[in-house]
């Protein structure tokens, strides 16, 4: 979930992986691997992402809620 969440936030804010990497002190390749779920972030890295995106760790580490689907009357 962390990777999907940071990718979504990065795109929403118009950041490149390179920009995010510079801001959090990682390589662009490491950001790509995190976004693709190749490995989980350690606590200090997760905190740097939370600060960059102004989100809580909980928001970054949990799945985004799916929109509720209506119940059909048919």
Secondary structure, 3 states (H helix, E strand, C coil): CHHHHHHHHHHHCCCCHHHHHHHHCCCHHHHHHHHCCCCCCCHHHHHHHHHHHCCCHHHHHCCCCCCCCCCCCC
